[in-house]
Amino acid sequence: MGDKLEKFINQHQGAFDAEAPSEGLWDRIEQDLPEDQKNSWWSYWKVAAMLFLVSTIVLMVDRIDQPDQQLSVATTLSVEFVEAEQFYSQLIAERKEQIGAYDIQGDLHREFLDDINELHDLYLELKSTFEIKSGDQKLVDAMISNLQLRMRVLDRQIEILERINDYHDEEAASI
């Protein structure tokens, strides 16, 4: 029986494809449906559930992507900061060597070291806070400002030492 039906369908396939339902067919079917199925809230709930599901998925994907963005920002800040830290640390070390070359009398040397050590301790506190809250631009700016301030303090100390040396040279020349 199945073979005869299949053979008939294959032989008359063009006739099946050529026919289309009449224009008002769906309107008549809808009129025959009971009233509660025509304006069913069920279809609205389906649409609402789909919208909720899609928005939930979008929000979850967005939250998953955010740590990656924060990580890339933190990584960029870290790379830039490490370069700045190396630059200023090298300059600070050079200035300290310059100061070490001067013949400094007791209290002045201790005062110079106290100033720089105090700034260095503040810098270490900022750095430990930065490691906890990585990616915070304000902390990066504060650490770079600290390094720059140490540079200015060391430059000022070198100026003071040069003035002292000039004074001693003038004093020695006048004798």
N, C-alpha and C positions, 0 to 999 in steps of 0.2 A: 504494500500500500504506500509506504514512504517513498519508494522508488518512482511510482507512477505520479505522485504529487510533485516530487522534485523535478521529474521530467516535464510535467505540465508547466510548472513555474519557469523553468529554464526556456521552454519553447515560447511562452507568452510574456517574457520579462518586459519587453517594450511596452506592452499594454498596461502592465502594472505601473511602470515608471511614468507613463504619460498622464495618468489620472491624478488629480489633486482634489482634496476635500473642497466642498462648496464654501462660499464666502461666509455664510451665516452659521456654519456648523458649530463653531465654538460658542457663539451666542446662544444657540439652542441648547447646547450641553449645559451651559451655565444656568440657563433658566430652569432646567430640569433638576439642578442640584437643590438640596434643602437650603433654606435661608441662612442657617447658622454656619454653613460651610462657605458661602459666598464671601462674606466679610469676616473671615476667621481671624481672630487675634493671634492664633497660632503662627501664622506666617510672619506677623510683625515680631513676635518673640524670636523666631528663627533669625530674622535679620538683625535684631538687637543682640542676640547671642553671638552671631558672627562678627559684628562690629566690636563687641567687647573682647572677643578672642583675638582679633587682629590687633586691636590697640594694645592689649596686654603683651602680645608677642613683640610689637614694635618697642614698647617701653622696656621690656626685658633686654632686648638686643641693644638698645641705647645704653642701658646701665652696664652691660657687659663691655661695651666699647669705651666707656668713660675711663676706667682705670688705665687702659692702654694709652689714652690721650694724656692723662695725668703723668703717667710714667714717662712718656716721650718728652713732655715738657720738663719734667724733673731731670731727665737725662740730659737734655739740652742745657738746662741751667747748670747742672753739675759739670758738664764739659767746659762751658764758658767760665764757670767759677774756678775750676781747677787750673785753667790757663792763667787767669788773673792772679790766683793765689801763688802760683809758681813765680810769676813775674815779680810780684811785690815781695815775696819771701827772698828772692835773690837780691833785690835792691836793699832790703832791710839788712840782710847779712853783710852786704858790701859796706853799708853805712856803719854797722857795728864794728867792722874791721877798721874803718877809718877812725872811729872814736877810740878804739883800742890802741891805735898808733900814737895817740897823744899822751903826754905825761900828765895824768890827771891826779890831783891831790885828793885825798880820802873822801870827805863828805860830798863833794861834787860828783865824783864817780858813783857813789851809792845813790844819790838823788837821781842821776841819769838812769841808772839801772832800775830804780823803783818805778819811774814813770813808764818805761818801756814794758816792764814786767806786769804792771797793772793793766795796761792796754792789751798785752798778750793774754792775760787771764780772762778779760772780758771777751776777747776773740774766741777763746776756747769754749766759753759758755755759749756764745752764739753758734759755734760750730756744732756743739752737742745738741742744741735745740734744732738746728737745721737737719741733723741726721734723723731726728724724731719726726719732724714735719718737712720732709724733703719736698722740694718744688716750690717753697715759699719765696717769692721774689723779694719780699721785704727783708727777709733774713739774709739773702744773698747781698742785697744792697748794703745792709748794716755791716756785714763782714768785710766787704770791699771798702766801705768807709773807714772801718777800723784799721785796715791795712794802710790806707792812704794817710790816716791820721798819724799812725806810727812813723810813716815816712817823713811827714812834716815835722814831727817832734825830733826825729833823729837829725834831720837837716838843720833844724834850729839849734840843736845841741852842738852840731859841728860848727855852726856860725859862732856860737858862744866860745867854743874852744879855740877857734881861729882868732877871735878878738883877744882872748887871754894870752895866746902865744904872741900876737902882735904887741900887746902891752908889755909882755916880758922882754921881747926883742928890743922895743924902744927904751925900756928901762936899762937893759944891759948896754945898749949903745950910748946912753947918756952917762954912764959911769966911766 
